[in-house]
Amino acid sequence: MDLGGLLAVIVGVLGWVAIGAALRVTRVLAAEDARPLNSVLMYVALPALVFTAVWRAEPDPAFAMLPVIAWMVVLVGLALAWALARLLRLEGPTAGAFIMVAVFGNTGYVGYPVAQALLGDAGLVRAIFSDVFGNTAAVISVGTLIASHYGAHDVKVNPLREIVTFPPFIALAAALALHSVPIPDLLISWLDALGKIVVPLIMISMGLTLKPRALGGHLGRATVVVAVKLVALPLVALGLGSLLLADVASVRIAVLEAGVPTMMLLMIMGERFKLDTDFIASAILVTMMGAVLAIPLMQLLIG
């Protein structure tokens, strides 16, 4: 593992976040401008990245175990976060936000570039399978039900429809279906160019929406989230991966994906279901900063 290269990627990602924050502070852009950026990412750029990475990869049945482990980590995390929410006497929208931010991580927007820094394209493909079929499927299905239960809203949801209409899921399914079908180089190059905007654009969007001033009142709870999200869950993944995965590369990705910062998509879900979005933003900020140390340390534990 190239630890220096890994740290450089993480610091670079945080640098893009800083650009977004600077654009907001200087009033070149506003927090509301993140929404159209997120729409471009969700419906155009991210599906392009997923499609090209999976279409090029050689299918490996062993990849199927990565989403299984991701689901197991989510279930352990949900039980732990629910118990901690009860211990902290959190209720309603704040309890729902706490459970969500402690469990669901940025396995796509942060996980993809870091996985690629760790293992190249082999790491990226493993991360995609873990993300789309594991963490993202879990947050769209189980996470939607949790947000619906705790939120102060009247939104009706269908988790199955949420999954099958999720653009990266459609892109992954299309890439698997077309894996043996020749696709013109011009089209693949065009999709590659779209995929390259994913990481900087989402990080700039994150910088536009983060609220450092809101952190003060949530620091204690956010510290608990850091302990769960960046320490406990990757250790769970390490234990499961050591037992269930045949190669070290897959163990690295399982641990990485379990220990990435809190998921940005939760801000959108929080607004939709009327959860405590100030706390969600605080958890995203704190886990992003903590990940600079936590991710490399967890990778060093693997050897």
Secondary structure, 3 states (H helix, E strand, C coil): CCHHHHHHHHHHHHHHHHHHHHHHHCCCCCHHHHHHHHHHHHHHHHHHHHHHHHHHCCCCHHHHHHHHHHHHHHHHHHHHHHHHHHHCCCCHHHHHHHHHHHHCECCCCCHHHHHHHHHCHHHHHHHHHHHHHHHHHHHHHHHHHHHHHHCCCCCCCCHHHHHHCCHHHHHHHHHHHCCCCCCCHHHHHHHHHHHCCHHHHHHHHHHHHCCHHHHHHHHHHHHHHHHHHHHHHHHHHHHHHHHHCCCHHHHHHHHHHHCCCECCHHHHHHHHHCCCHHHHHHHHHHHHHHHHHHHHHHHHHHC
